[in-house]
Amino acid sequence: MTGLLGAVNAGSLLITIVYSALLAWGFSVGLRQIYQGYRAPQELLNPLFTNRWAIRLFALHIFVVSAALFVICPLAIAYKSTLWFWGGVAALLFSSMPIASYLNRNPQSFGGLIGRWVVLRNFFEYSVFIVVGAMTVDWFHYYILVWWLIAYRYLDVGPRRLLQTLYNTPEKKAARPWAPILNWAVIATLYVLAFLAVYYHKILFAKVPGASVATHVPARWEIGLVWGFNFALVLLTWTMTRRYTDSLVAKPTAVPQAPDARPQRPLTLNH
């Protein structure tokens, strides 16, 4: 299914404003978390990011997500370039793997319900990307992937963080046992509403290319650039992840010797 953006009306304008505000809110939360990791670690919701290598991995992830969402994938759709689209998606996946594998504390931060929701949602989204990638190219499907699934990495962050303040201490959680369920209900509803808004073309700046737009044929340098960047990104994330895991290993401490202690001779065997 393809099509161009419909006429601007009050409904689409309001939905676009709310959608844009949620994107900006989520992006600002990510930037603030990077700032906290470097300058105010005591304020972090996820204490794992007090580690320098962890916050560097997160900063890299935010950079890649933002580049894919706001630049690479929209331009790839506008010019009908499957190379750049899937190159952006691959970069997003590579930068996400260390975060999901080593730095995920959604169950501890937001409750078990949201923790299970995130895992289920991730499996669902990976499946959708695989299915769409295996199908005949339909730019409406690619448009859905960008402005619903990729954008949702920012869309729910602000509301989820705000509602978490209702139960962010044991005392608050005991007084408001319903708060984690409310948080999940809000972000799950937002997930569905975001899909409907994108599906019915209510986001004014998100467009599907028309049939008259020619499919982009990449030059050799583009292929080399996309593959080379992703290969370099894999090496970088692997190296940074290795540095992070190595930093968690406790270094052995030397046993202090008495000032007058004499060095012991190594034991030898006489033949």
C-alpha positions as CSV (number, residue, x, y, z in Angstrom):
1,M,0.0,0.0,0.0
2,T,1.4,3.3,-1.0
3,G,0.2,6.9,-1.0
4,L,1.0,10.5,-0.3
5,L,0.2,12.6,2.7
6,G,-3.4,13.7,2.9
7,A,-4.7,17.2,3.5
8,V,-3.7,18.9,6.7
9,N,-6.5,19.2,9.2
10,A,-7.0,20.0,12.9
11,G,-6.8,16.3,13.8
12,S,-3.6,15.5,12.0
13,L,-2.0,18.7,13.2
14,L,-2.8,18.0,16.8
15,I,-1.6,14.3,16.5
16,T,1.6,15.5,14.8
17,I,2.2,18.0,17.7
18,V,1.7,15.3,20.3
19,Y,3.8,12.8,18.4
20,S,6.6,15.3,17.9
21,A,6.5,16.3,21.6
22,L,6.8,12.7,22.7
23,L,9.8,12.2,20.3
24,A,11.5,15.3,21.7
25,W,10.7,14.2,25.3
26,G,12.2,10.8,24.8
27,F,15.3,12.2,23.0
28,S,15.8,14.7,25.8
29,V,15.6,11.9,28.4
30,G,18.4,10.1,26.6
31,L,20.6,13.2,26.5
32,R,19.9,13.8,30.1
33,Q,20.9,10.2,31.0
34,I,24.2,10.7,29.1
35,Y,24.8,13.9,31.1
36,Q,24.0,12.2,34.4
37,G,26.3,9.3,33.5
38,Y,29.2,11.8,33.2
39,R,28.3,14.6,35.6
40,A,25.7,13.4,38.0
41,P,25.8,9.6,38.4
42,Q,24.0,9.7,41.7
43,E,20.8,10.8,39.8
44,L,20.8,7.9,37.3
45,L,17.7,5.6,37.3
46,N,19.9,2.8,36.0
47,P,23.0,2.6,38.3
48,L,24.8,0.4,35.7
49,F,25.4,3.6,33.7
50,T,27.7,4.9,36.4
51,N,30.4,2.8,34.6
52,R,32.2,4.9,32.0
53,W,32.1,2.2,29.3
54,A,28.4,1.6,29.9
55,I,27.5,5.2,29.4
56,R,29.7,5.4,26.3
57,L,27.8,2.4,24.9
58,F,24.6,4.2,25.7
59,A,25.7,7.4,24.1
60,L,26.7,5.5,20.9
61,H,23.3,3.9,20.9
62,I,21.5,7.2,21.2
63,F,23.6,8.6,18.3
64,V,22.8,5.6,16.0
65,V,19.1,5.6,16.9
66,S,18.8,9.3,16.2
67,A,20.7,9.1,13.0
68,A,18.6,6.1,11.8
69,L,15.2,7.7,12.8
70,F,15.7,11.3,11.8
71,V,18.1,11.1,8.9
72,I,19.1,7.8,7.3
73,C,15.8,5.8,7.1
74,P,13.5,8.8,6.2
75,L,15.9,9.7,3.4
76,A,16.1,6.1,2.3
77,I,12.3,5.9,2.1
78,A,12.1,9.3,0.2
79,Y,14.6,8.1,-2.4
80,K,13.5,4.4,-2.3
81,S,16.9,3.1,-1.3
82,T,16.7,-0.4,0.3
83,L,20.5,-0.3,0.8
84,W,20.4,2.7,3.0
85,F,17.2,1.7,4.8
86,W,18.5,-1.8,5.8
87,G,21.9,-0.4,6.5
88,G,20.4,2.0,9.0
89,V,18.3,-0.8,10.6
90,A,21.4,-3.0,10.8
91,A,23.3,-0.2,12.6
92,L,20.4,0.2,15.0
93,L,20.5,-3.5,15.8
94,F,24.3,-3.6,16.3
95,S,24.2,-0.6,18.7
96,S,21.3,-2.1,20.6
97,M,22.7,-5.5,21.4
98,P,25.1,-4.5,24.2
99,I,22.4,-2.4,25.9
100,A,19.9,-5.2,25.8
101,S,22.4,-7.9,26.8
102,Y,24.3,-6.2,29.6
103,L,22.5,-2.9,30.7
104,N,18.8,-3.7,30.7
105,R,17.2,-3.0,34.1
106,N,13.6,-2.5,33.0
107,P,12.2,-5.1,35.5
108,Q,14.1,-3.5,38.4
109,S,13.3,0.1,37.4
110,F,9.8,-0.1,36.2
111,G,8.4,-3.4,37.5
112,G,8.2,-7.0,36.2
113,L,5.1,-6.3,34.1
114,I,6.9,-3.7,32.0
115,G,10.0,-5.8,31.9
116,R,8.1,-8.7,30.4
117,W,6.3,-6.3,28.0
118,V,9.7,-5.0,26.7
119,V,11.0,-8.5,26.1
120,L,7.7,-9.5,24.3
121,R,7.7,-6.3,22.3
122,N,11.3,-6.8,21.2
123,F,10.6,-10.4,19.9
124,F,7.5,-9.1,18.1
125,E,9.4,-6.2,16.5
126,Y,12.4,-8.4,15.4
127,S,9.8,-10.8,13.8
128,V,8.1,-7.9,12.0
129,F,11.4,-6.6,10.6
130,I,12.4,-10.1,9.4
131,V,9.0,-10.6,7.7
132,V,9.0,-7.2,6.0
133,G,12.6,-7.8,4.8
134,A,11.6,-11.1,3.3
135,M,8.6,-9.7,1.5
136,T,8.5,-7.8,-1.8
137,V,9.5,-4.2,-1.3
138,D,6.6,-2.1,-0.2
139,W,7.5,1.4,0.9
140,F,4.4,1.8,3.0
141,H,5.6,-1.1,5.1
142,Y,9.1,0.5,5.5
143,Y,7.3,3.8,6.4
144,I,5.5,1.9,9.2
145,L,8.7,0.3,10.4
146,V,10.4,3.7,10.8
147,W,7.6,5.9,12.2
148,W,6.1,3.3,14.5
149,L,8.7,0.7,15.6
150,I,11.9,2.7,15.4
151,A,10.3,5.9,16.6
152,Y,8.7,4.1,19.6
153,R,12.2,3.8,21.1
154,Y,11.7,7.5,22.0
155,L,7.9,7.8,22.1
156,D,7.2,6.0,25.4
157,V,10.3,7.0,27.3
158,G,9.0,10.3,28.7
159,P,5.6,9.0,30.0
160,R,7.2,5.8,31.3
161,R,9.8,7.8,33.3
162,L,7.1,10.2,34.6
163,L,4.7,7.5,35.8
164,Q,7.6,5.6,37.4
165,T,7.9,8.4,39.9
166,L,4.6,7.2,41.4
167,Y,6.3,4.1,42.7
168,N,10.1,4.7,42.7
169,T,10.5,4.0,46.4
170,P,9.3,1.0,48.4
171,E,7.0,3.3,50.4
172,K,5.4,4.7,47.3
173,K,5.0,1.3,45.7
174,A,3.4,-0.1,48.9
175,A,1.0,2.8,48.9
176,R,0.2,2.6,45.2
177,P,0.4,-1.1,44.1
178,W,-1.7,-0.1,41.0
179,A,1.0,2.3,39.7
180,P,3.1,-0.2,37.7
181,I,-0.1,-1.5,36.0
182,L,-1.1,2.0,35.1
183,N,2.4,2.7,33.7
184,W,2.2,-0.4,31.5
185,A,-1.4,0.4,30.4
186,V,-0.3,3.9,29.3
187,I,2.7,2.8,27.3
188,A,0.8,-0.2,25.7
189,T,-2.0,2.2,24.7
190,L,0.6,4.6,23.3
191,Y,2.0,1.7,21.3
192,V,-1.3,1.0,19.6
193,L,-2.2,4.7,19.1
194,A,1.2,5.3,17.5
195,F,0.6,2.5,15.0
196,L,-2.9,3.9,14.2
197,A,-1.5,7.4,13.7
198,V,1.2,6.3,11.4
199,Y,-1.0,3.8,9.5
200,Y,-3.6,6.5,8.7
201,H,-1.0,9.1,7.7
202,K,-1.7,11.4,10.6
203,I,1.9,12.4,11.1
204,L,2.4,15.4,8.8
205,F,6.2,15.0,8.3
206,A,6.1,11.3,7.7
207,K,5.5,10.4,4.0
208,V,5.3,7.4,1.7
209,P,7.0,8.0,-1.6
210,G,4.8,8.1,-4.7
211,A,4.8,5.6,-7.5
212,S,6.5,8.2,-9.7
213,V,9.7,8.2,-7.6
214,A,12.3,6.0,-9.2
215,T,14.0,3.3,-7.1
216,H,17.5,4.4,-6.1
217,V,20.3,2.4,-7.7
218,P,23.3,2.6,-5.3
219,A,26.7,3.4,-6.6
220,R,29.6,1.1,-5.6
221,W,30.9,3.7,-3.2
222,E,27.5,3.7,-1.4
223,I,27.6,0.0,-1.0
224,G,31.1,0.1,0.4
225,L,30.3,3.0,2.7
226,V,27.2,1.2,4.2
227,W,28.9,-2.1,4.6
228,G,32.1,-0.5,5.9
229,F,30.3,1.7,8.4
230,N,28.4,-1.3,9.8
231,F,31.5,-3.5,10.0
232,A,33.3,-0.7,11.9
233,L,30.3,-0.3,14.2
234,V,30.4,-4.0,15.0
235,L,34.1,-3.8,15.8
236,L,33.5,-0.7,17.9
237,T,30.6,-2.1,19.9
238,W,32.4,-5.4,20.5
239,T,35.5,-3.5,21.7
240,M,33.5,-1.2,24.0
241,T,31.5,-4.1,25.3
242,R,34.7,-6.0,26.1
243,R,36.1,-3.0,27.9
244,Y,32.9,-2.8,29.9
245,T,33.0,-6.4,30.9
246,D,36.7,-6.2,31.7
247,S,36.0,-3.2,33.9
248,L,33.7,-5.3,36.1
249,V,36.4,-7.8,36.9
250,A,37.9,-7.0,40.3
251,K,41.6,-6.4,40.1
252,P,43.7,-8.4,42.6
253,T,45.1,-6.4,45.4
254,A,48.7,-6.8,46.5
255,V,49.3,-8.1,50.0
256,P,51.4,-5.6,51.8
257,Q,54.7,-6.8,53.3
258,A,56.3,-5.8,56.5
259,P,59.1,-3.2,56.1
260,D,61.8,-5.5,57.3
261,A,60.5,-8.5,55.4
262,R,63.1,-10.2,53.2
263,P,62.2,-11.4,49.7
264,Q,61.8,-15.1,49.6
265,R,63.9,-17.1,47.2
266,P,62.0,-19.3,44.7
267,L,61.8,-23.0,45.6
268,T,64.1,-25.0,43.4
269,L,64.6,-28.7,42.8
270,N,68.1,-30.2,42.9
271,H,68.7,-32.8,40.2
